[in-house]
Amino acid sequence: MESPMFTYDPEMVELIFSYCRNRLAEDPVSLDFTGAASELDAALDGLLTRQGRDAAEVLDRYATQLAPAVISVDSPRFLSFIPAAPTKAALLFDMVVSASSLNGTSWLEAAGAVAAENQVLHLLAETAGLPEGAGGVFVSGGSIGNLSALVVARDQARARSPELAGRRLRFAVSDEAHSSVASSMRIIDVDPFLVPTVDHRFCVESLIAAVAEDPEPETIVAVIATAGTTNAGIVDDLEGIGAFARERDLWFHVDAAYGGAAMFSTSRSHLFEGMRHADSFIVDPHKWLFAPFDCAALLYREPALAARSHTQHTGYLDVIHTESGGWNPTDYAIHLTRRARGLPIWFSLCVYGIDAYTAAVDAGIAIAERAATLIEALEFTELVRPAGLSIVLFRRTGWSEADYDAWSAKLLADQIGFVTPTKFEGETVARFAFLHPEATIEMVAEILDTMA
């Protein structure tokens, strides 16, 4: 039976392509975000029916009423959380991936796509200093990447140290680690071994001292460091911690979801030299490597160890392990079916070149430094700490939490910027998170002027 759902409709195609062309051409991208929940309910009312609705009507409702109620993360004025700024090539190729119905689960199904993804993964591994043979997989985000890596860390510890059977395993970590790390440890039933930081940075001296004072150091089987904390952009002592982990035969995992892109920087790459010690690390291209959501790279020094933990065994999957050979992305993380989400960054890297990425990452660092200088020069603002990678924490003297909240809401309502406050050392402060290469110091000055 012929169904309109599977029949090429040139009019619908043109509708969608026209919308995409207009969105891609928007320059600069507006922040948007208008509309209350009641207005959205009204916009959706009557669209979902038994018989279906005209595509033009549905798209118009989305374009005029729903899309404006979504903040555009790729706007250069989006300076909260960790923004995103996918390249035009990456966005276009994401459309190719969607239109091609690619299932990037196995080599048998998607060898061409997997090979292209692996080219990017090998670049990341090489840049981090991992040895030849390192590899991994693209997953949906840093949380799944961290969880998948820590599963392998736990399993390897149990395999290497059977004498620890029945005892609680612990992973050394600082309280500055991303929330997904604590969540992952709860899920896999291991305990955190909390190490105090020095000015919010996890350093090897603190780790050595903490381990020396612990009555059960043999149960500490892994160390987790952060390469670019989300709140302040701080890079842990990767070299010192990594060398300690290697010496003690501890699994060393680096959460570089946000900051790992700065491995490509001309001015900050030295901070990441200790990545070469990592047994596993993550970096999110959908953050500072200019890929569309959702895309996180998970790398292993020895991928075969990950495959022991993650390969799924069942009758209908035997064929991908016995006949296809090659590289099965499903074997390296907690997933089975997966989108070939690494292809957009692969296409973009091939089109623009690595040097263009280096320049774009450097731009984020440079605007953060310029913003910090401007903040210091104003009478009513002051830096909380020096800029960390592309993040700047600052305060408006005399303001309360309510002042920051009201200021942030008005900034967005006036479409000047999206800047949300954060907590640092118990104090509510303002925070710039720069990433988009087209963010300018004029935008920053405009935003700061609203604090006067």
N, C-alpha and C positions, 0 to 999 in steps of 0.2 A: 504494500500500500504506500503510495507516495504521500509524504507528509511535508507541509510547508516548513516544518522545523528544520528539515535537512535539504531544502531546495535553495539554490543560490537566488537571492533577491537583490538585484542590482540597485533598486531604490534604497533599500535598507543599508546596503553597503556604502552607498554614496552619502547617506545621512551620517553614518558613523565616521566615515573618513573625513567628511567636512568638519564635524565636531573636533576630531583629533587634529586636523590641520590647523584649525583656529586656536586650539589650546597650545599646540606646539609653537605657534607663531606669536603667542602672547609675550610681549616684551615691554616692560618687565612684568613678571607674573604677579598678579594682585594677591593680597593676603586673603581676602574674602572673609567669610564667617559672619553671616547674619541669620536671624531667624530663631525663634524659640521652638520648643518641642511641640507646642500646640499648632504652630504654623506648619511644621513638618508633617504632623498627622494629617492636616488638611491637604497638603501636597500629595500625600500618598493615597488619600481616600479614593476608592473606586478603581485603582489601577490594576489590582490583582483580581481577576475574574475567571470564571469557568471558560469563557469563550475567547479571551485575549483582547488586546487593544491594539490600535494602530501604532506602529513603531514610531512614527513622527510625533504622535501625541505623547508617548511615553518619554521619548528623548527630550522633547521640549520641556516636559515637567521636570525632568532631571536637570537640564541645563539652566532653567530659569529659577527653580525653587530649591532643588536639593544640592546641586554643586556649590552655589554660593554659601551654603551652610557648612562647608568643609574648609578648614584653614589649609591654604596651599603651602605645604611643607617646602616646596621648591622655590618659594619666593625669597629673594635676597633679604627681605625684611623679616623673615622667620628666623628669630635668634634665640629660641627657647629649646629646652630639652637637647636633643642632638638633631639638627636639621638634615635635610637631604637636598641634593642638587643633581639629579640624574642628567647626563649629557643628552643632547638631542639624538645622537646615534643610538645610545642605549635605550632610550624610550621607543624609538622607531623599531629597533630589533626586538624589543619586548612584545610589540605587536606581531612580529613574525613568529615568535615562539608561541603566542596564544593562537594565532591563526593556523599553526601547523599541528596542533594537538600532540605535542611531543611528550612522551613519557620517558623521563630520564632515569628510570629505575636501574636498567642493566645495560651491559654492552651488547647483548643480543638484540635488544629493542632499539637502542639509540647510540650505536658506536660513534657515529659522526659527531653528535652533540656532546657526548661524553669526552671524546678526544679534544674537542675545542675547549670545553670547560677545564680539562686537565692542563691545557697549555697555560691558562691563567693561574691555576693552583700551583703549578711548578714555578711560575714566576714569583708568586708570593713566598713559596718555600725557599727559593734561591735567595730572594731579597732578605729573608730572615736569617739566612746562614745555615739552614738545615742541609744535611748531606744529600747526595744523589739517592734517589729511591724514596724520598719523602713524598707524601701525597695525601689526598683526602677527598673532600666532597663539599659541595655547596648545599647548605641547609637554609631553613626559613629565617633564622635569626640567631642572635647571640645566645639567647637562653637555651635553645635546643642545641646549639654548638657546645656550650659549656657542659650541659647535662651529658651529652654524648661522650665528650672527652673524659669527664670524671667517672663515668661508668667504666671506661677502659682502665683508668688509673686504679680504681677499686679492684677490678678483676685481676689486674697484673700484680697488685700487692698480695692478694690472696694466693695467687699461683706461686709467687716467689717465696712467700713466707707462710707455709702451711702451719707453722708453730703458733701463728696468731689466730688460728681457727677458734671461734667462740668468743674472741675478744673484740672490743670496739675499735675499729680503725678510725684514724684521725687524719685530717688534711690541715696543714698549716696555712693560715690565711689571715689577712688583716681585716679590721672593721671597715676599711675603705673599699673593700671588694664590692662588685656589683651585686644587687639583690638577688640576681639569678643564681649566683654561686651558692649562697646560703640555701636557696630553694632546692638547688640540685643536690646538695649534701643531704637535705632532709629526705628527698625522694629516694636516694640510693642508700640511705641508712648508714651514713658515716657522720662522725662528729667533727665540728670545727675545732682546731687548735689555734686560738686567737693570739696573735702576736701584736704587741703595741707598735704603733707607727711613730716615726720621728717627723714632726711637722707634716703629718698626714701621708708620709711616704713609708712604704714597707722596705726596710733595709736589712741587709744580711747580719749586721751586728746585733740587731734586736732579735732576729731569728736564732742566732747562735746562743745568745744569752737565755732565751726562753726555753730552747731545747735542753740546754745544760741544766736548768733548774727543774725540769719535768721528771717525775719519778718513773714514767713509762715511755721513754723516748722511742722505743722500738715500735710502738703503735702509731707513730707519726709516719705515714707512708707516702705522702705527697705534699707538694708546696704549690700554692696558687698565687701568682702575681698579677698585677694589673698594669697594662701599658696604656695609660691615659684614662684616669678615673673620670667617670661621667660628670661628676659635679664640679671638679676643679682642673681636670686635664693633667693630673700628676702622673708621672711615669715612675713606677717602682724601680728599685735597685736590681734590674734584671740580670746584670752581670754577676753581682755578688751572690744573689739568691740562686741563680742558675748554677754557678760553680759549686755552691754548697750542696745543691740537690744532686749534681753529678757525683760529687765526692761521696755522698751518703747513699747513693743508689735510690733516691726518691724520685717519684714521678714529678716532673716540673711542667705545669700548665700555665700558659699566659693568656689572660683575657685581654686581647687587644682590639676588642670589638670597635670601639671608637678610635683610639689613638694609633692603631697599627698602620694606618695609612701614612703616618709620618715617617715610616721607614723609607719612604720615597723622597722625603724632604731633603733639601740641600743644607738646611741649618739645624735639623733636629734628629737626623738619622743616627747620630752617635748614641743617643739615648736608648736605642733599640738593639745595640750590638749583642747584648746578652740573650736575645731571642735565639741565638744559635744553640743554646743549651736546652731549648724546650723539647719536651716529648710530645707536646701538643700545644696548639694555639688557635685562637679564632681572630678573625678580622671581618668586619661587616662592610662589604662594598656598597651597600645601600646607605651607608653613612658618608664617609669621607673619601670614598673611591667612586662616587658619582654614578652609581647604578640605581635602577628602580627598586622599589620594595617588591618582594622580600628576598634578600640575598645576603647570606653570611657564609664565609669560607672557613672550613674546619680542616686543619692540617695536622698530620702525625709524622713524627720522625720515622717510626716503623709502622706503616699502615697495616701490616699483617697482624699486629697485636690488636688493632681495632677490629679487624675482620673476625677475630676469634670471639670478640664480645658481641658484635652486632649482626653477623650473618644469620639470616633467618632460614631455618631448615623445615621444609615441608614438601610433600610430593610434587606439587605443581611448580615449585621453584627449582627443583633439582636441575632442570634443563639449563638455567642460566649459569650454573656453576660447573656443569659437566661438559657442555657442548660449545658454549660461546667463547670461553676464555676471556681475555681482556679485563677490563676494570668495571666492576659493578658498584655504582655509587651507593646502592642500598646497603652494602656491607660495612659502611664506615660511620653510620650514625643511627639514631633511633627513628627510623622511618622505613617505609617500603616504597610505595608510589611517591614519586617526586617530580616536580616541574623542573625542566632544564633551566633553572634560574641563573646559571652562570653564563649563559650565552649572551645576554645583553652587554655585560661588561667585557666579555671577549671581543665582541664586534666593535665596541667603542674603543678599546685599547688598540685593536688592529687599525682602526680608522685614524685615530688621532695620535697614537704613539705614546710611549712611556714618558717622554720628556714633557708632553702637554699635561700629563697627570702630575708630574713633579711640580710644574709651575702652578697648577691649580691648588695643590696642597700647600705650597709655599705662600700662596695668596691668603689663605685662611690664617696662617701663622702671622703674616705681616699685618693684616688688619687688626688682629688681636693686640699686637704690640702698639700699633698706632692708637687704638682705642684706649689702652691703658695709659698711654702718655697724655691723651686728652683728658681722661678722668682725673689724673693727678693735677692737671693744670687748672681745673675748675675749683671755685671756692666752696661749692656745696656738695661735692662728691669726693670720695677717696677710695683707693684700692684696698680690698681686703687682703689680697696677696698678689704677687706677680702673676702675669698671664701664664697659664699653663697650656701649652700647645695652642689651641685656638679658643680657649675659654677664659673669660675675664669675670672675676667676682668683684663687686664694688658696692659701696653703700652711699645712700643719700643721707647726709648727716641730719640727725634729728627725727628721722622717720620711724614710724611704727609698722608692724605687719599690716595693719589696715591701710596705711598710706601706700605701701607697695602694691597691695591688691587693687586698690582703687586706681592707682596710676597705670598698672598693667592692663586693667580692663578698658580704661579710656584710650590707651595707645592702640589697642586692637579696634575699638569702636571707631576711632578716627582714621584707621588704616595707616597709621604711621609706622607701626612695628608690632611684632608679637614677642614680647620680652616678659617672662614670668619670674617671680622671685624664687629663691631657694633658701634652705637653711644651711648655715655653715657655722660650726662651733656653737650651735644653739641660737644663733642670731639670724633673723630674716634679713637677707641682702638681695641685691639685684644680680643678675647673671646674663652675660652675653655668651652665646655659643655660636661662633662664626664657622662657616663651612663653605657657603656659596662664594665662588670667586668674584662675583659681581656685587657683593656687599661693599659699600664705600664708606669712607670716613665722614662724608657729608650726611649719610643716613644716620651714622652713629651720633654726630653732632645734633642732628634734628631730634633724635630720641632723648639725648641728655638734656637738651634745652627745655623739654617738657617737665623736667624735674626742678627747674629753677623756681 
